[in-house]
């Protein structure tokens, strides 16, 4: 990578080659995250050359196609906490009252 038949693109320039989302271009930090951490187990192909990280237009196309065909994420459970049960609360309140608090 980069291959002769693919056009190299610096990660900072990659957002100019991607479609806009809600009228805004994709931030270059998002593309950098795709190249370093990835999403859903898929990492954008890239290479560090002289302190600048590059990818190719073909790699961007493959990454976006793989992201489209990835299975949806399972729904998140928000706001679930493990609160003490009523007997535990009574024991805590009893311990506090015994301590004079």
N, C-alpha and C positions, 0 to 999 in steps of 0.2 A: 504494500500500500504506500503511496498512491500508484495506481497502475497507469501505464501510458495511455490507455483508451478512456480514462476517466479524468475529468477536470478537477484539479485540486482547489480547495476553497478553505481559507482560514476560518476557524470557528466564529470569529467576530463578524465575518461577512456572510456566514451561512443563513442568518435570518432573512437576508434580502432574497434568497432563493426559495423561501418557504411561503406558503399561503398565509394570509393574515387571519387572525382569530378575533372575532368581534371588532373588526376594524383596526386592530393593533397588530404590529408585527411581533413575532416571537422574540423574546429577549435573548441576547447572546448567552446570558448565564444559564438559561434553560438548555440551550444547545450544548454548553459545556457540561452540564449535569448529565445529559444524555450520553456524552462521550466518556465520562468518568464513572458515574454510578449506574447509569442506565435506568430503565423503567420496565417493570414486569419481566425482569430477567433478560432483557435485551439491551445491549450496549452499542452505541453508535461507533462504527469503525473510525478510528482516527490515529494520527501519528504525530509525535512531537519532533519538529525539525527546527533547529536553531532557536529554541525557546518559544516557538509559535506552534500551536496545535492546529493541524490540518485534517480535513476530511475530504471526501469527494462528493460530487453531485449524485453519483450512483449510490454511494453509501447512504446519503440522506434519503434517497428514494427507497432503498431497501429497508431502512429503519422505519420510515413512515408506513410502508406497506405492512411490515411486521407488527407495528403498533396497532394498525387498523384490524388485523386479523387475530390479535391477542384476545383471549377470553376475558369477559368482563370481571372486574374485581368483585369479591363478595361484599355484601352490604356491611357497613360499619355499625358497631353497637356503641352509640354515644351516650354518655352520661351514666353509665353503669358503674356503681361503686359498691363496695362491700361494707354495708353499714352493720353495726352490732345489732344483734337480735334483742328482743325485749328482756329476756333473762340476763343477757350480758349487760344491758343498760342498767337494770336493777342492781346488779352486783357492783357496777362502777359507781352508781349513785350511793350505794351503801358504804363502799370503801371511802368515798369522798366525805360523807357525813361522819364516819368514824374518825377520820383524820381532822375533822373540824373545819372543813372547807365548804 
